[in-house]
Amino acid sequence: MKSSHTARPDQTWLRALMFTIFGSTVLVVSYFQLYFSHLGFSRAEIGYLYGIGPLVSVFSNMFWSMASDRYKTVRKVMIILLAGQLITGVMLANATTFGEVFVLVTLFYFFYYPVYPLSDTMAITTASKYGRNFTSIRVFGSIGYAFFALSIGYFLGSFGPGWTMWVCIALAATTLLIGFRLKDQPSASSTKMDLSGLWSILKRRDVITFFGCVFLLALGHRMNEAFLTITLKDLGASEGLIGWSLLISSVSEIPVFLLLSRYGNRYKELPLLTIAALMYTIRLFLMSISDTPAAVVAIQTMHSVTFGIFYVTAVRYITRLVPDGYRATGMALFTIVWSSASGLLSGTLGGLLLEHTNRNTFYLTAMAFSLAALVGFSMKLWSSMTSRA
């Protein structure tokens, strides 16, 4: 039996990877929009730039994750993706016109999005190998997000949004170096992925309804996420305060991750997912009536009982729905629904709503999507309770 000392290098480098890749998330999700605004693009153009990447990532997530499952390697695929981010980041730093940025952001997202389901897959298999919980590794992503949210906010506040892409390049280079130290974990299944088996999983009713509810919840979440920095900026917030807002949200999810890591298995997934959807509905309603930066920052603490509960529980639910041999592909499908497809619609719809209506209408629309997800998860919960009765 291997000792904990033998296990430590695997987990240490993977935790370091989680820490740095979520620094990139801070940039892409929160500061790219300010960078595009700095380049002089309109709200609608910023919405298109936010949405086109997720459209391409629908295909890139499936392509890279299916390659990972078929060839039984996450590490090599991760290295290719991180190198691609570095190269396209350098090219983006030198692009100024909307057309150039549009093409290069599309390429950047081709390499950016698949890193997350693959890193989660590696975290699940590594944690399982050593009898640990997935969140004991994933929580370092939240810590990294918190660290970079504050530090990047103050850095760009001091030196200006024009430095955004050079921060992105530095993070991509660092993460690539860490990627070379990762180790693949052997899969419990020795057979290569069969597409017919994947299709038999995807057409199951419980899988379809789960992903449908996730998509609705994701629309509200992504609308808020994509335009939070723009909202704060419109209300008069500085880059430093924006950084604090992102810090508060990411720090708030850490204790929830740790609590669910320790006690989450005592509770079934559907009640927790229903609670998360309810909290999202309340959070977005409060955003619709808030008109000061301080109020928006305070509402960010609800990230703990929205995303914190939802994400850990959803990953646990997926590991139950999808067999081990399809794990990377299953996580890719979750990312497509949670980030890619929802990001495409929320980016374009959100940009148009803010351009042609107002902030109140924008957040009430986001709340409506969360409310629909709440109804869906409640119906699934009720169905599971009545079937057991």
Secondary structure, DSSP 8 states (H G I E B T S, - for coil): ---HHHHHHHHHHHHHHHHHHHHHHHIIIIIHHHHHHHTT--HHHHHHHHHHHHHHHHHHHHHHHHHHHHHT-SHHHHHHHHHHHHHHHHHHHT--SHHHHHHHHHHHHHHHTTHHHHHHHHHHHHHHHTT--THHHHHHHHHHHHHHHHHHHHHHHHH-GGGHHHHHHHHHHHHHHHHTT------S--S---HHHHHHHHTSHHHHHHHHHHHHHHHHHHHHHHHHHHHHHHTT--HHHHHHHHHHHHHHHHHHHHHHHHHGGGS-HHHHHHHHHHHHHHHHHHHHH--SHHHHHHHGGGGIIIIIHHHHHHHHHHHHHS-GGGHHHHHHHHHIIIIIIHHHHHHHHHHHHHHHS-HHHHHHHHHHHHHHHHHHHHHHHHHHHHHH-
